[in-house]
Amino acid sequence: MNAKDRQADAQWRDQCRRQMKRPLAARLKYGFNYVYKPVLDDAPWRSFKTMAEYRRWCANNLPEYLGFKPAQ
C-alpha cells in the first residue's frame, strides 16, 4: 500500500469512528435514503399466485436497471 492509499485508509477509518460516536437514532435517520422506484412504488401492494407469474410481471413491467429482469 502506498502513502496515498494509507492516507485515504486513515481518513476513512477516522470518518467511521466519528460516525460511530453519533447516537444510534441519528445514524439510523441519516443512514438510509428513500429512492423512488418506478412502477414498484406506484401501487400500495401487488400479489401473485405463483413465483412464475411474479417473475413474468417483473420482466414485462420493470425497468432493467432495477435488477428484476431474468439473467441472460
mmCIF file as Biopython writes it, N, C-alpha, C and O atoms, coordinates in Angstrom:
data_model
#
loop_
_atom_site.group_PDB
_atom_site.id
_atom_site.type_symbol
_atom_site.label_atom_id
_atom_site.label_alt_id
_atom_site.label_comp_id
_atom_site.label_asym_id
_atom_site.label_entity_id
_atom_site.label_seq_id
_atom_site.pdbx_PDB_ins_code
_atom_site.Cartn_x
_atom_site.Cartn_y
_atom_site.Cartn_z
_atom_site.occupancy
_atom_site.B_iso_or_equiv
_atom_site.auth_seq_id
_atom_site.auth_asym_id
_atom_site.pdbx_PDB_model_num
ATOM 1   N N  . MET A ? 1  ? 0.856   -1.176  0.000   1.0 0.0 1  A 1 
ATOM 2   C CA . MET A ? 1  ? 0.000   0.000   0.000   1.0 0.0 1  A 1 
ATOM 3   C C  . MET A ? 1  ? 0.896   1.231   0.000   1.0 0.0 1  A 1 
ATOM 4   O O  . MET A ? 1  ? 1.802   1.352   0.824   1.0 0.0 1  A 1 
ATOM 5   N N  . ASN A ? 2  ? 0.637   2.133   -0.921  1.0 0.0 2  A 1 
ATOM 6   C CA . ASN A ? 2  ? 1.467   3.329   -0.998  1.0 0.0 2  A 1 
ATOM 7   C C  . ASN A ? 2  ? 0.972   4.394   -0.005  1.0 0.0 2  A 1 
ATOM 8   O O  . ASN A ? 2  ? -0.044  4.199   0.663   1.0 0.0 2  A 1 
ATOM 9   N N  . ALA A ? 3  ? 1.679   5.491   0.083   1.0 0.0 3  A 1 
ATOM 10  C CA . ALA A ? 3  ? 1.370   6.541   1.060   1.0 0.0 3  A 1 
ATOM 11  C C  . ALA A ? 3  ? -0.019  7.142   0.828   1.0 0.0 3  A 1 
ATOM 12  O O  . ALA A ? 3  ? -0.744  7.430   1.780   1.0 0.0 3  A 1 
ATOM 13  N N  . LYS A ? 4  ? -0.381  7.328   -0.443  1.0 0.0 4  A 1 
ATOM 14  C CA . LYS A ? 4  ? -1.697  7.900   -0.753  1.0 0.0 4  A 1 
ATOM 15  C C  . LYS A ? 4  ? -2.813  6.965   -0.289  1.0 0.0 4  A 1 
ATOM 16  O O  . LYS A ? 4  ? -3.815  7.415   0.268   1.0 0.0 4  A 1 
ATOM 17  N N  . ASP A ? 5  ? -2.638  5.664   -0.519  1.0 0.0 5  A 1 
ATOM 18  C CA . ASP A ? 5  ? -3.634  4.679   -0.077  1.0 0.0 5  A 1 
ATOM 19  C C  . ASP A ? 5  ? -3.717  4.627   1.443   1.0 0.0 5  A 1 
ATOM 20  O O  . ASP A ? 5  ? -4.811  4.526   1.999   1.0 0.0 5  A 1 
ATOM 21  N N  . ARG A ? 6  ? -2.583  4.693   2.117   1.0 0.0 6  A 1 
ATOM 22  C CA . ARG A ? 6  ? -2.572  4.682   3.594   1.0 0.0 6  A 1 
ATOM 23  C C  . ARG A ? 6  ? -3.310  5.908   4.145   1.0 0.0 6  A 1 
ATOM 24  O O  . ARG A ? 6  ? -4.058  5.812   5.118   1.0 0.0 6  A 1 
ATOM 25  N N  . GLN A ? 7  ? -3.084  7.064   3.504   1.0 0.0 7  A 1 
ATOM 26  C CA . GLN A ? 7  ? -3.734  8.294   3.943   1.0 0.0 7  A 1 
ATOM 27  C C  . GLN A ? 7  ? -5.254  8.187   3.748   1.0 0.0 7  A 1 
ATOM 28  O O  . GLN A ? 7  ? -6.021  8.561   4.635   1.0 0.0 7  A 1 
ATOM 29  N N  . ALA A ? 8  ? -5.683  7.681   2.599   1.0 0.0 8  A 1 
ATOM 30  C CA . ALA A ? 8  ? -7.110  7.509   2.328   1.0 0.0 8  A 1 
ATOM 31  C C  . ALA A ? 8  ? -7.726  6.526   3.313   1.0 0.0 8  A 1 
ATOM 32  O O  . ALA A ? 8  ? -8.838  6.739   3.798   1.0 0.0 8  A 1 
ATOM 33  N N  . ASP A ? 9  ? -7.005  5.453   3.607   1.0 0.0 9  A 1 
ATOM 34  C CA . ASP A ? 9  ? -7.478  4.461   4.568   1.0 0.0 9  A 1 
ATOM 35  C C  . ASP A ? 9  ? -7.627  5.084   5.960   1.0 0.0 9  A 1 
ATOM 36  O O  . ASP A ? 9  ? -8.615  4.835   6.651   1.0 0.0 9  A 1 
ATOM 37  N N  . ALA A ? 10 ? -6.657  5.884   6.364   1.0 0.0 10 A 1 
ATOM 38  C CA . ALA A ? 10 ? -6.710  6.547   7.671   1.0 0.0 10 A 1 
ATOM 39  C C  . ALA A ? 10 ? -7.884  7.521   7.738   1.0 0.0 10 A 1 
ATOM 40  O O  . ALA A ? 10 ? -8.568  7.594   8.759   1.0 0.0 10 A 1 
ATOM 41  N N  . GLN A ? 11 ? -8.120  8.262   6.669   1.0 0.0 11 A 1 
ATOM 42  C CA . GLN A ? 11 ? -9.248  9.199   6.639   1.0 0.0 11 A 1 
ATOM 43  C C  . GLN A ? 11 ? -10.571 8.456   6.728   1.0 0.0 11 A 1 
ATOM 44  O O  . GLN A ? 11 ? -11.488 8.887   7.427   1.0 0.0 11 A 1 
ATOM 45  N N  . TRP A ? 12 ? -10.665 7.345   6.021   1.0 0.0 12 A 1 
ATOM 46  C CA . TRP A ? 12 ? -11.884 6.551   6.044   1.0 0.0 12 A 1 
ATOM 47  C C  . TRP A ? 12 ? -12.142 6.010   7.451   1.0 0.0 12 A 1 
ATOM 48  O O  . TRP A ? 12 ? -13.272 6.052   7.937   1.0 0.0 12 A 1 
ATOM 49  N N  . ARG A ? 13 ? -11.097 5.504   8.100   1.0 0.0 13 A 1 
ATOM 50  C CA . ARG A ? 13 ? -11.243 4.988   9.471   1.0 0.0 13 A 1 
ATOM 51  C C  . ARG A ? 13 ? -11.631 6.093   10.447  1.0 0.0 13 A 1 
ATOM 52  O O  . ARG A ? 13 ? -12.453 5.874   11.338  1.0 0.0 13 A 1 
ATOM 53  N N  . ASP A ? 14 ? -11.046 7.278   10.286  1.0 0.0 14 A 1 
ATOM 54  C CA . ASP A ? 14 ? -11.415 8.412   11.143  1.0 0.0 14 A 1 
ATOM 55  C C  . ASP A ? 14 ? -12.889 8.780   10.958  1.0 0.0 14 A 1 
ATOM 56  O O  . ASP A ? 14 ? -13.597 9.060   11.925  1.0 0.0 14 A 1 
ATOM 57  N N  . GLN A ? 15 ? -13.334 8.775   9.711   1.0 0.0 15 A 1 
ATOM 58  C CA . GLN A ? 15 ? -14.741 9.087   9.441   1.0 0.0 15 A 1 
ATOM 59  C C  . GLN A ? 15 ? -15.650 8.040   10.091  1.0 0.0 15 A 1 
ATOM 60  O O  . GLN A ? 15 ? -16.678 8.389   10.670  1.0 0.0 15 A 1 
ATOM 61  N N  . CYS A ? 16 ? -15.282 6.781   10.000  1.0 0.0 16 A 1 
ATOM 62  C CA . CYS A ? 16 ? -16.081 5.716   10.638  1.0 0.0 16 A 1 
ATOM 63  C C  . CYS A ? 16 ? -16.144 5.918   12.146  1.0 0.0 16 A 1 
ATOM 64  O O  . CYS A ? 16 ? -17.207 5.773   12.750  1.0 0.0 16 A 1 
ATOM 65  N N  . ARG A ? 17 ? -15.013 6.251   12.752  1.0 0.0 17 A 1 
ATOM 66  C CA . ARG A ? 17 ? -15.001 6.475   14.202  1.0 0.0 17 A 1 
ATOM 67  C C  . ARG A ? 17 ? -15.902 7.652   14.587  1.0 0.0 17 A 1 
ATOM 68  O O  . ARG A ? 17 ? -16.619 7.587   15.586  1.0 0.0 17 A 1 
ATOM 69  N N  . ARG A ? 18 ? -15.866 8.721   13.796  1.0 0.0 18 A 1 
ATOM 70  C CA . ARG A ? 18 ? -16.738 9.877   14.079  1.0 0.0 18 A 1 
ATOM 71  C C  . ARG A ? 18 ? -18.204 9.479   13.973  1.0 0.0 18 A 1 
ATOM 72  O O  . ARG A ? 18 ? -19.019 9.866   14.811  1.0 0.0 18 A 1 
ATOM 73  N N  . GLN A ? 19 ? -18.537 8.712   12.953  1.0 0.0 19 A 1 
ATOM 74  C CA . GLN A ? 19 ? -19.932 8.298   12.768  1.0 0.0 19 A 1 
ATOM 75  C C  . GLN A ? 19 ? -20.398 7.391   13.908  1.0 0.0 19 A 1 
ATOM 76  O O  . GLN A ? 19 ? -21.554 7.461   14.325  1.0 0.0 19 A 1 
ATOM 77  N N  . MET A ? 20 ? -19.513 6.551   14.406  1.0 0.0 20 A 1 
ATOM 78  C CA . MET A ? 20 ? -19.882 5.645   15.493  1.0 0.0 20 A 1 
ATOM 79  C C  . MET A ? 20 ? -20.125 6.395   16.798  1.0 0.0 20 A 1 
ATOM 80  O O  . MET A ? 20 ? -20.774 5.869   17.703  1.0 0.0 20 A 1 
ATOM 81  N N  . LYS A ? 21 ? -19.614 7.610   16.903  1.0 0.0 21 A 1 
ATOM 82  C CA . LYS A ? 21 ? -19.852 8.414   18.104  1.0 0.0 21 A 1 
ATOM 83  C C  . LYS A ? 21 ? -21.245 9.041   18.104  1.0 0.0 21 A 1 
ATOM 84  O O  . LYS A ? 21 ? -21.725 9.483   19.148  1.0 0.0 21 A 1 
ATOM 85  N N  . ARG A ? 22 ? -21.892 9.080   16.946  1.0 0.0 22 A 1 
ATOM 86  C CA . ARG A ? 22 ? -23.252 9.629   16.869  1.0 0.0 22 A 1 
ATOM 87  C C  . ARG A ? 22 ? -24.219 8.680   17.578  1.0 0.0 22 A 1 
ATOM 88  O O  . ARG A ? 22 ? -23.980 7.474   17.637  1.0 0.0 22 A 1 
ATOM 89  N N  . PRO A ? 23 ? -25.303 9.225   18.111  1.0 0.0 23 A 1 
ATOM 90  C CA . PRO A ? 23 ? -26.325 8.346   18.707  1.0 0.0 23 A 1 
ATOM 91  C C  . PRO A ? 23 ? -26.929 7.426   17.637  1.0 0.0 23 A 1 
ATOM 92  O O  . PRO A ? 23 ? -26.966 7.773   16.457  1.0 0.0 23 A 1 
ATOM 93  N N  . LEU A ? 24 ? -27.388 6.280   18.055  1.0 0.0 24 A 1 
ATOM 94  C CA . LEU A ? 24 ? -27.945 5.310   17.127  1.0 0.0 24 A 1 
ATOM 95  C C  . LEU A ? 24 ? -29.110 5.894   16.329  1.0 0.0 24 A 1 
ATOM 96  O O  . LEU A ? 24 ? -29.222 5.649   15.127  1.0 0.0 24 A 1 
ATOM 97  N N  . ALA A ? 25 ? -29.973 6.659   16.984  1.0 0.0 25 A 1 
ATOM 98  C CA . ALA A ? 25 ? -31.125 7.248   16.278  1.0 0.0 25 A 1 
ATOM 99  C C  . ALA A ? 25 ? -30.667 8.138   15.122  1.0 0.0 25 A 1 
ATOM 100 O O  . ALA A ? 25 ? -31.271 8.118   14.049  1.0 0.0 25 A 1 
ATOM 101 N N  . ALA A ? 26 ? -29.614 8.913   15.332  1.0 0.0 26 A 1 
ATOM 102 C CA . ALA A ? 26 ? -29.106 9.785   14.262  1.0 0.0 26 A 1 
ATOM 103 C C  . ALA A ? 26 ? -28.497 8.958   13.137  1.0 0.0 26 A 1 
ATOM 104 O O  . ALA A ? 26 ? -28.672 9.277   11.961  1.0 0.0 26 A 1 
ATOM 105 N N  . ARG A ? 27 ? -27.783 7.897   13.499  1.0 0.0 27 A 1 
ATOM 106 C CA . ARG A ? 27 ? -27.189 7.053   12.455  1.0 0.0 27 A 1 
ATOM 107 C C  . ARG A ? 27 ? -28.268 6.384   11.622  1.0 0.0 27 A 1 
ATOM 108 O O  . ARG A ? 27 ? -28.122 6.266   10.405  1.0 0.0 27 A 1 
ATOM 109 N N  . LEU A ? 28 ? -29.352 5.944   12.256  1.0 0.0 28 A 1 
ATOM 110 C CA . LEU A ? 28 ? -30.445 5.333   11.501  1.0 0.0 28 A 1 
ATOM 111 C C  . LEU A ? 28 ? -31.175 6.362   10.645  1.0 0.0 28 A 1 
ATOM 112 O O  . LEU A ? 28 ? -31.541 6.087   9.502   1.0 0.0 28 A 1 
ATOM 113 N N  . LYS A ? 29 ? -31.383 7.553   11.211  1.0 0.0 29 A 1 
ATOM 114 C CA . LYS A ? 29 ? -32.105 8.597   10.483  1.0 0.0 29 A 1 
ATOM 115 C C  . LYS A ? 29 ? -31.360 9.012   9.211   1.0 0.0 29 A 1 
ATOM 116 O O  . LYS A ? 29 ? -31.977 9.183   8.160   1.0 0.0 29 A 1 
ATOM 117 N N  . TYR A ? 30 ? -30.054 9.173   9.303   1.0 0.0 30 A 1 
ATOM 118 C CA . TYR A ? 30 ? -29.280 9.669   8.161   1.0 0.0 30 A 1 
ATOM 119 C C  . TYR A ? 30 ? -28.573 8.565   7.379   1.0 0.0 30 A 1 
ATOM 120 O O  . TYR A ? 30 ? -27.915 8.843   6.376   1.0 0.0 30 A 1 
ATOM 121 N N  . GLY A ? 31 ? -28.700 7.327   7.822   1.0 0.0 31 A 1 
ATOM 122 C CA . GLY A ? 31 ? -28.000 6.227   7.163   1.0 0.0 31 A 1 
ATOM 123 C C  . GLY A ? 31 ? -28.755 5.624   5.999   1.0 0.0 31 A 1 
ATOM 124 O O  . GLY A ? 31 ? -28.189 4.841   5.236   1.0 0.0 31 A 1 
ATOM 125 N N  . PHE A ? 32 ? -30.026 5.971   5.846   1.0 0.0 32 A 1 
ATOM 126 C CA . PHE A ? 32 ? -30.847 5.420   4.776   1.0 0.0 32 A 1 
ATOM 127 C C  . PHE A ? 32 ? -31.489 6.561   4.010   1.0 0.0 32 A 1 
ATOM 128 O O  . PHE A ? 32 ? -31.779 7.614   4.577   1.0 0.0 32 A 1 
ATOM 129 N N  . ASN A ? 33 ? -31.705 6.355   2.751   1.0 0.0 33 A 1 
ATOM 130 C CA . ASN A ? 33 ? -32.412 7.367   1.974   1.0 0.0 33 A 1 
ATOM 131 C C  . ASN A ? 33 ? -33.436 6.687   1.078   1.0 0.0 33 A 1 
ATOM 132 O O  . ASN A ? 33 ? -33.229 5.570   0.604   1.0 0.0 33 A 1 
ATOM 133 N N  . TYR A ? 34 ? -34.530 7.376   0.860   1.0 0.0 34 A 1 
ATOM 134 C CA . TYR A ? 34 ? -35.589 6.854   0.003   1.0 0.0 34 A 1 
ATOM 135 C C  . TYR A ? 34 ? -35.287 7.200   -1.449  1.0 0.0 34 A 1 
ATOM 136 O O  . TYR A ? 34 ? -34.954 8.340   -1.775  1.0 0.0 34 A 1 
ATOM 137 N N  . VAL A ? 35 ? -35.407 6.218   -2.296  1.0 0.0 35 A 1 
ATOM 138 C CA . VAL A ? 35 ? -35.236 6.423   -3.736  1.0 0.0 35 A 1 
ATOM 139 C C  . VAL A ? 35 ? -36.485 5.885   -4.422  1.0 0.0 35 A 1 
ATOM 140 O O  . VAL A ? 35 ? -36.845 4.720   -4.248  1.0 0.0 35 A 1 
ATOM 141 N N  . TYR A ? 36 ? -37.135 6.725   -5.190  1.0 0.0 36 A 1 
ATOM 142 C CA . TYR A ? 36 ? -38.330 6.304   -5.920  1.0 0.0 36 A 1 
ATOM 143 C C  . TYR A ? 36 ? -37.963 5.234   -6.926  1.0 0.0 36 A 1 
ATOM 144 O O  . TYR A ? 36 ? -37.007 5.376   -7.689  1.0 0.0 36 A 1 
ATOM 145 N N  . LYS A ? 37 ? -38.741 4.157   -6.917  1.0 0.0 37 A 1 
ATOM 146 C CA . LYS A ? 37 ? -38.550 3.070   -7.864  1.0 0.0 37 A 1 
ATOM 147 C C  . LYS A ? 37 ? -39.772 3.029   -8.780  1.0 0.0 37 A 1 
ATOM 148 O O  . LYS A ? 37 ? -40.858 2.652   -8.340  1.0 0.0 37 A 1 
ATOM 149 N N  . PRO A ? 38 ? -39.607 3.414   -10.052 1.0 0.0 38 A 1 
ATOM 150 C CA . PRO A ? 38 ? -40.748 3.452   -10.957 1.0 0.0 38 A 1 
ATOM 151 C C  . PRO A ? 38 ? -41.467 2.108   -11.006 1.0 0.0 38 A 1 
ATOM 152 O O  . PRO A ? 38 ? -40.833 1.056   -10.923 1.0 0.0 38 A 1 
ATOM 153 N N  . VAL A ? 39 ? -42.748 2.143   -11.137 1.0 0.0 39 A 1 
ATOM 154 C CA . VAL A ? 39 ? -43.659 1.001   -11.212 1.0 0.0 39 A 1 
ATOM 155 C C  . VAL A ? 39 ? -43.790 0.320   -9.842  1.0 0.0 39 A 1 
ATOM 156 O O  . VAL A ? 39 ? -44.909 0.118   -9.370  1.0 0.0 39 A 1 
ATOM 157 N N  . LEU A ? 40 ? -42.686 -0.034  -9.202  1.0 0.0 40 A 1 
ATOM 158 C CA . LEU A ? 40 ? -42.765 -0.705  -7.903  1.0 0.0 40 A 1 
ATOM 159 C C  . LEU A ? 40 ? -43.452 0.171   -6.860  1.0 0.0 40 A 1 
ATOM 160 O O  . LEU A ? 40 ? -44.234 -0.333  -6.054  1.0 0.0 40 A 1 
ATOM 161 N N  . ASP A ? 41 ? -43.178 1.458   -6.861  1.0 0.0 41 A 1 
ATOM 162 C CA . ASP A ? 41 ? -43.741 2.367   -5.864  1.0 0.0 41 A 1 
ATOM 163 C C  . ASP A ? 41 ? -45.084 2.971   -6.282  1.0 0.0 41 A 1 
ATOM 164 O O  . ASP A ? 41 ? -45.653 3.774   -5.541  1.0 0.0 41 A 1 
ATOM 165 N N  . ASP A ? 42 ? -45.589 2.604   -7.434  1.0 0.0 42 A 1 
ATOM 166 C CA . ASP A ? 42 ? -46.816 3.221   -7.932  1.0 0.0 42 A 1 
ATOM 167 C C  . ASP A ? 42 ? -48.091 2.565   -7.412  1.0 0.0 42 A 1 
ATOM 168 O O  . ASP A ? 42 ? -49.176 3.115   -7.605  1.0 0.0 42 A 1 
ATOM 169 N N  . ALA A ? 43 ? -47.998 1.421   -6.767  1.0 0.0 43 A 1 
ATOM 170 C CA . ALA A ? 43 ? -49.175 0.751   -6.196  1.0 0.0 43 A 1 
ATOM 171 C C  . ALA A ? 43 ? -48.863 0.385   -4.751  1.0 0.0 43 A 1 
ATOM 172 O O  . ALA A ? 43 ? -47.717 0.066   -4.435  1.0 0.0 43 A 1 
ATOM 173 N N  . PRO A ? 44 ? -49.861 0.423   -3.864  1.0 0.0 44 A 1 
ATOM 174 C CA . PRO A ? 44 ? -49.587 0.112   -2.464  1.0 0.0 44 A 1 
ATOM 175 C C  . PRO A ? 44 ? -49.159 -1.338  -2.251  1.0 0.0 44 A 1 
ATOM 176 O O  . PRO A ? 44 ? -48.368 -1.622  -1.352  1.0 0.0 44 A 1 
ATOM 177 N N  . TRP A ? 45 ? -49.674 -2.261  -3.072  1.0 0.0 45 A 1 
ATOM 178 C CA . TRP A ? 45 ? -49.257 -3.661  -2.973  1.0 0.0 45 A 1 
ATOM 179 C C  . TRP A ? 45 ? -49.669 -4.408  -4.234  1.0 0.0 45 A 1 
ATOM 180 O O  . TRP A ? 45 ? -50.508 -3.943  -5.005  1.0 0.0 45 A 1 
ATOM 181 N N  . ARG A ? 46 ? -49.075 -5.551  -4.425  1.0 0.0 46 A 1 
ATOM 182 C CA . ARG A ? 46 ? -49.428 -6.452  -5.525  1.0 0.0 46 A 1 
ATOM 183 C C  . ARG A ? 46 ? -49.336 -7.875  -4.990  1.0 0.0 46 A 1 
ATOM 184 O O  . ARG A ? 46 ? -48.562 -8.147  -4.072  1.0 0.0 46 A 1 
ATOM 185 N N  . SER A ? 47 ? -50.117 -8.775  -5.557  1.0 0.0 47 A 1 
ATOM 186 C CA . SER A ? 47 ? -49.978 -10.181 -5.172  1.0 0.0 47 A 1 
ATOM 187 C C  . SER A ? 47 ? -50.017 -11.038 -6.438  1.0 0.0 47 A 1 
ATOM 188 O O  . SER A ? 47 ? -50.647 -10.692 -7.437  1.0 0.0 47 A 1 
ATOM 189 N N  . PHE A ? 48 ? -49.332 -12.146 -6.352  1.0 0.0 48 A 1 
ATOM 190 C CA . PHE A ? 48 ? -49.234 -13.058 -7.486  1.0 0.0 48 A 1 
ATOM 191 C C  . PHE A ? 48 ? -49.487 -14.470 -6.974  1.0 0.0 48 A 1 
ATOM 192 O O  . PHE A ? 48 ? -49.100 -14.807 -5.855  1.0 0.0 48 A 1 
ATOM 193 N N  . LYS A ? 49 ? -50.133 -15.290 -7.787  1.0 0.0 49 A 1 
ATOM 194 C CA . LYS A ? 49 ? -50.438 -16.662 -7.366  1.0 0.0 49 A 1 
ATOM 195 C C  . LYS A ? 49 ? -49.211 -17.556 -7.403  1.0 0.0 49 A 1 
ATOM 196 O O  . LYS A ? 49 ? -49.093 -18.493 -6.613  1.0 0.0 49 A 1 
ATOM 197 N N  . THR A ? 50 ? -48.305 -17.268 -8.314  1.0 0.0 50 A 1 
ATOM 198 C CA . THR A ? 50 ? -47.103 -18.100 -8.423  1.0 0.0 50 A 1 
ATOM 199 C C  . THR A ? 50 ? -45.871 -17.226 -8.588  1.0 0.0 50 A 1 
ATOM 200 O O  . THR A ? 50 ? -45.974 -16.061 -8.972  1.0 0.0 50 A 1 
ATOM 201 N N  . MET A ? 51 ? -44.722 -17.785 -8.299  1.0 0.0 51 A 1 
ATOM 202 C CA . MET A ? 51 ? -43.462 -17.073 -8.493  1.0 0.0 51 A 1 
ATOM 203 C C  . MET A ? 51 ? -43.233 -16.826 -9.982  1.0 0.0 51 A 1 
ATOM 204 O O  . MET A ? 51 ? -42.677 -15.798 -10.368 1.0 0.0 51 A 1 
ATOM 205 N N  . ALA A ? 52 ? -43.662 -17.768 -10.812 1.0 0.0 52 A 1 
ATOM 206 C CA . ALA A ? 52 ? -43.508 -17.598 -12.262 1.0 0.0 52 A 1 
ATOM 207 C C  . ALA A ? 52 ? -44.303 -16.385 -12.745 1.0 0.0 52 A 1 
ATOM 208 O O  . ALA A ? 52 ? -43.831 -15.620 -13.585 1.0 0.0 52 A 1 
ATOM 209 N N  . GLU A ? 53 ? -45.517 -16.215 -12.206 1.0 0.0 53 A 1 
ATOM 210 C CA . GLU A ? 53 ? -46.330 -15.056 -12.576 1.0 0.0 53 A 1 
ATOM 211 C C  . GLU A ? 53 ? -45.657 -13.762 -12.134 1.0 0.0 53 A 1 
ATOM 212 O O  . GLU A ? 53 ? -45.654 -12.777 -12.872 1.0 0.0 53 A 1 
ATOM 213 N N  . TYR A ? 54 ? -45.085 -13.763 -10.927 1.0 0.0 54 A 1 
ATOM 214 C CA . TYR A ? 54 ? -44.361 -12.586 -10.417 1.0 0.0 54 A 1 
ATOM 215 C C  . TYR A ? 54 ? -43.157 -12.265 -11.296 1.0 0.0 54 A 1 
ATOM 216 O O  . TYR A ? 54 ? -42.933 -11.107 -11.647 1.0 0.0 54 A 1 
ATOM 217 N N  . ARG A ? 55 ? -42.391 -13.278 -11.648 1.0 0.0 55 A 1 
ATOM 218 C CA . ARG A ? 55 ? -41.206 -13.057 -12.481 1.0 0.0 55 A 1 
ATOM 219 C C  . ARG A ? 55 ? -41.583 -12.549 -13.868 1.0 0.0 55 A 1 
ATOM 220 O O  . ARG A ? 55 ? -40.898 -11.693 -14.427 1.0 0.0 55 A 1 
ATOM 221 N N  . ARG A ? 56 ? -42.657 -13.069 -14.415 1.0 0.0 56 A 1 
ATOM 222 C CA . ARG A ? 56 ? -43.122 -12.612 -15.723 1.0 0.0 56 A 1 
ATOM 223 C C  . ARG A ? 56 ? -43.551 -11.144 -15.641 1.0 0.0 56 A 1 
ATOM 224 O O  . ARG A ? 56 ? -43.240 -10.351 -16.530 1.0 0.0 56 A 1 
ATOM 225 N N  . TRP A ? 57 ? -44.272 -10.787 -14.563 1.0 0.0 57 A 1 
ATOM 226 C CA . TRP A ? 57 ? -44.690 -9.396  -14.377 1.0 0.0 57 A 1 
ATOM 227 C C  . TRP A ? 57 ? -43.470 -8.481  -14.277 1.0 0.0 57 A 1 
ATOM 228 O O  . TRP A ? 57 ? -43.436 -7.416  -14.894 1.0 0.0 57 A 1 
ATOM 229 N N  . CYS A ? 58 ? -42.474 -8.898  -13.500 1.0 0.0 58 A 1 
ATOM 230 C CA . CYS A ? 58 ? -41.253 -8.094  -13.365 1.0 0.0 58 A 1 
ATOM 231 C C  . CYS A ? 58 ? -40.580 -7.887  -14.714 1.0 0.0 58 A 1 
ATOM 232 O O  . CYS A ? 58 ? -40.203 -6.770  -15.067 1.0 0.0 58 A 1 
ATOM 233 N N  . ALA A ? 59 ? -40.435 -8.970  -15.460 1.0 0.0 59 A 1 
ATOM 234 C CA . ALA A ? 59 ? -39.756 -8.897  -16.761 1.0 0.0 59 A 1 
ATOM 235 C C  . ALA A ? 59 ? -40.495 -7.973  -17.724 1.0 0.0 59 A 1 
ATOM 236 O O  . ALA A ? 59 ? -39.866 -7.291  -18.533 1.0 0.0 59 A 1 
ATOM 237 N N  . ASN A ? 60 ? -41.814 -7.945  -17.645 1.0 0.0 60 A 1 
ATOM 238 C CA . ASN A ? 60 ? -42.606 -7.151  -18.590 1.0 0.0 60 A 1 
ATOM 239 C C  . ASN A ? 60 ? -42.831 -5.711  -18.160 1.0 0.0 60 A 1 
ATOM 240 O O  . ASN A ? 60 ? -43.143 -4.863  -18.996 1.0 0.0 60 A 1 
ATOM 241 N N  . ASN A ? 61 ? -42.678 -5.414  -16.865 1.0 0.0 61 A 1 
ATOM 242 C CA . ASN A ? 61 ? -43.094 -4.102  -16.369 1.0 0.0 61 A 1 
ATOM 243 C C  . ASN A ? 61 ? -42.005 -3.249  -15.735 1.0 0.0 61 A 1 
ATOM 244 O O  . ASN A ? 61 ? -42.155 -2.029  -15.671 1.0 0.0 61 A 1 
ATOM 245 N N  . LEU A ? 62 ? -40.932 -3.837  -15.273 1.0 0.0 62 A 1 
ATOM 246 C CA . LEU A ? 62 ? -39.938 -3.067  -14.529 1.0 0.0 62 A 1 
ATOM 247 C C  . LEU A ? 62 ? -38.759 -2.658  -15.397 1.0 0.0 62 A 1 
ATOM 248 O O  . LEU A ? 62 ? -38.352 -3.406  -16.286 1.0 0.0 62 A 1 
ATOM 249 N N  . PRO A ? 63 ? -38.205 -1.468  -15.143 1.0 0.0 63 A 1 
ATOM 250 C CA . PRO A ? 63 ? -37.006 -1.051  -15.879 1.0 0.0 63 A 1 
ATOM 251 C C  . PRO A ? 63 ? -35.841 -1.995  -15.559 1.0 0.0 63 A 1 
ATOM 252 O O  . PRO A ? 63 ? -35.714 -2.477  -14.434 1.0 0.0 63 A 1 
ATOM 253 N N  . GLU A ? 64 ? -35.023 -2.241  -16.527 1.0 0.0 64 A 1 
ATOM 254 C CA . GLU A ? 64 ? -33.920 -3.193  -16.370 1.0 0.0 64 A 1 
ATOM 255 C C  . GLU A ? 64 ? -32.952 -2.791  -15.255 1.0 0.0 64 A 1 
ATOM 256 O O  . GLU A ? 64 ? -32.403 -3.661  -14.580 1.0 0.0 64 A 1 
ATOM 257 N N  . TYR A ? 65 ? -32.733 -1.487  -15.049 1.0 0.0 65 A 1 
ATOM 258 C CA . TYR A ? 65 ? -31.743 -1.049  -14.069 1.0 0.0 65 A 1 
ATOM 259 C C  . TYR A ? 65 ? -32.136 -1.373  -12.624 1.0 0.0 65 A 1 
ATOM 260 O O  . TYR A ? 65 ? -31.297 -1.289  -11.727 1.0 0.0 65 A 1 
ATOM 261 N N  . LEU A ? 66 ? -33.402 -1.743  -12.386 1.0 0.0 66 A 1 
ATOM 262 C CA . LEU A ? 66 ? -33.787 -2.140  -11.036 1.0 0.0 66 A 1 
ATOM 263 C C  . LEU A ? 66 ? -33.302 -3.544  -10.688 1.0 0.0 66 A 1 
ATOM 264 O O  . LEU A ? 66 ? -33.272 -3.919  -9.516  1.0 0.0 66 A 1 
ATOM 265 N N  . GLY A ? 67 ? -32.928 -4.313  -11.690 1.0 0.0 67 A 1 
ATOM 266 C CA . GLY A ? 67 ? -32.331 -5.622  -11.433 1.0 0.0 67 A 1 
ATOM 267 C C  . GLY A ? 67 ? -33.310 -6.763  -11.263 1.0 0.0 67 A 1 
ATOM 268 O O  . GLY A ? 67 ? -32.941 -7.796  -10.704 1.0 0.0 67 A 1 
ATOM 269 N N  . PHE A ? 68 ? -34.546 -6.622  -11.724 1.0 0.0 68 A 1 
ATOM 270 C CA . PHE A ? 68 ? -35.532 -7.679  -11.585 1.0 0.0 68 A 1 
ATOM 271 C C  . PHE A ? 68 ? -35.719 -8.491  -12.860 1.0 0.0 68 A 1 
ATOM 272 O O  . PHE A ? 68 ? -36.608 -9.340  -12.931 1.0 0.0 68 A 1 
ATOM 273 N N  . LYS A ? 69 ? -34.902 -8.241  -13.850 1.0 0.0 69 A 1 
ATOM 274 C CA . LYS A ? 69 ? -35.017 -8.983  -15.106 1.0 0.0 69 A 1 
ATOM 275 C C  . LYS A ? 69 ? -34.305 -10.330 -14.966 1.0 0.0 69 A 1 
ATOM 276 O O  . LYS A ? 69 ? -33.352 -10.447 -14.196 1.0 0.0 69 A 1 
ATOM 277 N N  . PRO A ? 70 ? -34.760 -11.345 -15.704 1.0 0.0 70 A 1 
ATOM 278 C CA . PRO A ? 70 ? -34.052 -12.629 -15.664 1.0 0.0 70 A 1 
ATOM 279 C C  . PRO A ? 70 ? -32.639 -12.497 -16.234 1.0 0.0 70 A 1 
ATOM 280 O O  . PRO A ? 70 ? -32.388 -11.684 -17.123 1.0 0.0 70 A 1 
ATOM 281 N N  . ALA A ? 71 ? -31.739 -13.296 -15.716 1.0 0.0 71 A 1 
ATOM 282 C CA . ALA A ? 71 ? -30.359 -13.277 -16.209 1.0 0.0 71 A 1 
ATOM 283 C C  . ALA A ? 71 ? -30.322 -13.778 -17.644 1.0 0.0 71 A 1 
ATOM 284 O O  . ALA A ? 71 ? -31.067 -14.684 -18.019 1.0 0.0 71 A 1 
ATOM 285 N N  . GLN A ? 72 ? -29.457 -13.184 -18.431 1.0 0.0 72 A 1 
ATOM 286 C CA . GLN A ? 72 ? -29.332 -13.574 -19.844 1.0 0.0 72 A 1 
ATOM 287 C C  . GLN A ? 72 ? -28.255 -14.614 -20.004 1.0 0.0 72 A 1 
ATOM 288 O O  . GLN A ? 72 ? -27.998 -15.071 -21.119 1.0 0.0 72 A 1 
#
